[in-house]
Amino acid sequence: MTMLIAGIGTAVPLHRIAQADAAEIATQFSCETPAQERLFKGMYRRAGVDTRHSVVLEASDGDLGARQSFYTHANPTTRDRMRKYEEQAGALAVSAGREALREARVQAERVTHVITVSCSGFHAPGFDIAMIKQLGLAAQVARTHVGFMGCHGLLNGLRVAHAFLAADPRACVLLCAVEMCSLHHQYGWDSDQIVANALFADGSAALVGVSEGPTSGSVYRVVASGSTLVDDSEDAMSWRIADHGFQMTLSPRVPELISRTIRPYLDGWLARQGMDFAAVGSWAVHPGGPRILAEFGEATGLDRAMLETSHKVLAEYGNMSSPTVLFILDRLRRIGAPRPCVALAFGPGLAVESVLLA
């Protein structure tokens, strides 16, 4: 059964910050010596990020000290951070969902299933309720949440959407990922945490999935999905709830683990779809960081140009976790990138998720 991505919508918080300014603000929460400060700012420069949006920002310019009041020398508790998530998640989801419905030319009452994705916050009732009420969806819409799966969560949600449409071709699925990773800024001198602080950002992305409709050049058709777990990698990437937000473990081994695994996995998976690696026209690779993109390119033989859209989204938005891959796909279709396209994302496990799109 074919699933068509009839519309895509993206949204980010109102305010953004340049990476150099973010480093300047964050220095006070991690550095105790001038030597640490120099190393810290170097980590931020090498993150491949130019600007990021965040729900904790209260202005996009002006005095650095006045641009956000959420992080101070009193380290916010997880309760404080989750309250901010609850305040902000619905608005981001509604904005992205409304744009996806508008682009798909689908009336809200036609939606039969809502799938939400997030790993950066929890509250009940969730932001799916805000979507139902503010977008005008039916009260009877079926709701499913894909939670705490990390950066590949949207691709897991896409697999669920595909299954719903296979079960009922008359269904119409609204899938929305919301992440507010900046709520989990970690204090102290810890290289893993500093790298995560330098990379992660906030955003939302949504899509409308149907089984049939107009097949213009801007519409993706979902052909297949796949998964693999990387051997001996459970300690390489993790995401755990702590007293002061969620803590990311991001081992320096991650790029090497992906490099070792990815080409054999892709060759086998693509062969099962009746095609080879060379037949792929474009790539939407989740930019976990610049080293991950570089190692992916080296392992697969793809040059920088084939991954340029991933680099650009990282530079302009940072790593927004699960919505990021849909930002990349949206940009690829708008520039008319050749197809088929493979979308890939990586997350705790260490796990790889892939989707083939025509």
N, C-alpha and C positions, 0 to 999 in steps of 0.2 A: 504494500500500500504506500502511495506517495504522500509525503508531507511537504506542503509548500509553506515557506516563510513569506507570508503575504505583506508584512509590514514590520519595520524595526523602529524603535524609539530609544533615545538615550537622554540622560539628564545628569547634571552635576550640581553640587551646592553653589549658591550665588557667588561666594567669594573664593579667590585663589591666591596663591602665594608663590613667589619665585623661590627656587631651591636655595639660593644663597641666603635669602631672608629667613627661610625655614631653618637653615643651619644656625644662623645667628640667634634665633629665638631658642632653639633646642639646646644650644651649647650649655646654657645655665643649668639644665637638668641632668647633664651627663658628665661634665668635665670639671676636674678639680685643679688641673695644672695647665700651664701654657702648652706643654708638649701634647697633652691629651687633646687640647683644643685644636691644635694644628692637624693631628691625625683625624679627629672627628670631622672637620670641615673637608678634608681630603676624601673621606668616605662618602660624604654627601655629593661632592663634585663628580665622583666616579660612578654614581648611581644611574646615570643615563636619563635623569629627570631634570627638566627645566622649570616646569610649573606644576602645581597640584591644587585641586579644590578640596576644601574641608568644611565640615559642619561646625567646627569649633572657631572658625574665623568670623570676626565681626566687621571686617573691612578688608578691601583688597589693596589698599595703599595707606600711606601715612605712617605715623610713628609705630615702630615695631612693637613696642611695649603695650600699645593700645589696641593692637589688631586682634588679640584674643585674650580672654580672661579665664578660660576653662583650665588651662594648665598653669599652675603657679608652683611655688615651693611646697605647697600642700598637695601632695600627689593624689589625684582623684581616685576614689574607690571604684570598684567594679559596679556598685550600685549607682554611683553618680554617672558613670559612663553609660550604663544601660538606660538610665532615665533620658539622657541626651539622645540615645538611639531611638527610644520610643517616641520622643518628640519629633524626630526628623524623618524617620523611615517612610512614613506614609506619604509625605509630600513628594519625596523623590520617586517613589513607586508610581504614584498617580501621574506625575509629569511624564515619565517614560512610557507608561501604559497608554496614556491619552495620545501621545505622538504615534505609537505603534498602531493603535486603532485607526487614527486619522489616515495614516499612510496606507493601511490595508483597505480603507474604505469599508470597514466593518462596523455595524451598529453595535453598541454595547450590549443590547439585549440578546444579540446572537451568540455571545460567548457562553459556552457550556462548562468550561473547565478553567480554573485559575491555578497556576503553579507558581509558587514563590520560592526564591533561592536566597539564602544568606548564611554567612558563617561569622559575622561580626557583631551579632546581637540577638537577643531573645526578648520577647514579651508576648503575652497572650491576653486578649485576642491580638493577633498579629497584624502586619501592615496589609494583609490581604483584605481585611475588613474595610480599611480605608479605601482600597481600590474598588470594592463592591459598591460602597456608598457614594463615593465621589465621582466614579466613572459611570454610575447608573447601571451596573451589572445586575442581573436577576438575583434575588435572594436565594434561589435554589441552585446557584452555580456550585459545581463540585470543586472543593479546595484541597490542594496537596502542597505540602512544604518539603523542600529538599534542604536540609539543614546541616551546617558545620562540616561540609565536605571540602572547603577550601577553594582555591582558584579555579578548579575545574568544575565547580558546582553547576554553572549554567549548562555545560554540556551534559551533565547528568540529568538536569531538568529537561533538556531537549529530547533525551532518550525517553523520558516519561511521557512527554507530549506526543512523541511519535507513536508510542504504545496506545495512548488513549485514542488517537485517530485511527490506528489499525483496528481497534475494537469497535469503533463507531465512526465510519467515514463522514457522518453528518455533524460530528463534533466541531467545535471551534475553540481553540486553546489560546489563552493569554498567559505567557510565561514572563516572569519579571524577576530579575536579580537586583538586590540592593545591598551595598556594602558601605560601611563607615569605618574603614580601617584606622583613620586618624584618631578615633576614640581610644585606641589602644597603644598610644605612645608610651614607651617604657622609659623609666628613669634609670640613671646609673651608668657605670662604665662596663658594658658588655657588648662585645663586637657583634654577636648575632642580633641583639636587640637594636643596636645602632644601625646596622644594615637594613633591618626591617623598617625602622623609623624613617630612614632616608628614601625608601621606595614606595611605601603604601599610601593610598589616597582614598577618596570617597567618590562614589558614583552609582548610577543605576542604569540598567538597560532592559528593554522588553521586546518581545516579538509576538506576532499573531501567527498561529499555525492552523492551516486548514488542509483538507484533503484534495480540494479541487478549486480552480479559479483561474484568472488570467495568468499566463506564463510569460510575462514580459521579461526583458533582459535583466531587470532589477530584482526579480523574484528568485530566491534560492530554492532548490528542491533537495530535500534530505534523502540521501541514497543509503547510507549505512553509518553505524557507529561502532566503536571498539574501545577496549580497555586493556591495560596491563599493569601489573604490580612489578616494581623493580626489586630484584633480589637484594637482600641484606641492606635495606634502606629505611627501616622503621625509625631509626634515630636521626635521619638526615633532615626531615621536615616534620614539624609538629605544630599544634595550635591548641593551647591549653588555657583553661580559665584559672586566673589567679586572683589575688586580693585587689590588685590594682590593674584591672583590665585583663585582656587575653595576651598570653605570651607566645611569641613565634620562635621556634627553633629553626634556623636556616643554616645548615652546615655548609662549609666550603666544599664538601663532597658532592653537593647536588648537581652542579654542572657536569662533573665527571660521570656521575651515575646516569644522567640523562644521555650523555654522549655515548656511553658504552651500550646502552639499551635501545636507543631510539631507531637507528636504521634497521636492525634486524626485525624489530617489531613492525615498523611501517612496511617493509618489504613483504612480510608474511600477511599482514592485514590487507594491504592493497591487492595482493595476489588473490586473496579470497573474494575480492570484489571484481575480479577479472581484469585487473589493470596493473601496470607497473609504476614505479616511482617517477619515471620520466614523463608519464602522461599527466601528472598533476600540473595544473596551470598556475595556481597561486596558493599561498600559504597564509593562514591566520594563526600565528603561533603566539600563545600567551607570553607576554614579556615579564617573566618572573624577575628578571634583572638583566643587565647587559651581558653578563658572563654566560647566562643560560642561553641567550640568543646567539652569542658567539660560538659556544660549544655545539649548539644545535646545528648551526650553519656548517661548522667544520665536520661534524659527524655525518651529515647528510650530503655534503658537497654543494650546498646552496650558497650562492654569494650574497653579499649584503643587500643587493638590490631586491632579491626575492623576499627579504625579511624587512624591507624598509618601512612598510606600513606598521609593523609591530614596534619598530624603533621609534617611529614618529608618535604613535599613541602613548608609548612609555614617556617620551620627552614632554608631551603636552599635558598628560593627565596623571602620570605616575601609574603604579600598579594598583588598580582598583579591585583586585581579587576577581571574583566571579564575573562581574559585568564586562571586564576588559576585552575578552575575546569577541563580544558582540560589537563593541566599538570598532574593533579591527575589521570585522566582517562588513559592517555598515560602510566603512570607508572604502574597502575593496570594491564593493558593488557600485559605489558612487563613481569610482574612477574607471569602471568597466574592466576590472582585472580579469584575466582569462580563467576559464574553468575547465575541468573540475577544480574545486578548492578543497583543501584539507584544513580543518580547524583543530588545533591541539592545545591542551592545557595540562598543567602539572599541579599536583597537590599532595597533601600528607598521605603517607603510605609506604614509600613514595609511589604515587600512582600517575598513570598517563591516561588521558581520555582523548579520543579522536572522533571526528565526524567528517564524512565525505559529503560534499555538496556539489550539485550540478547547476 
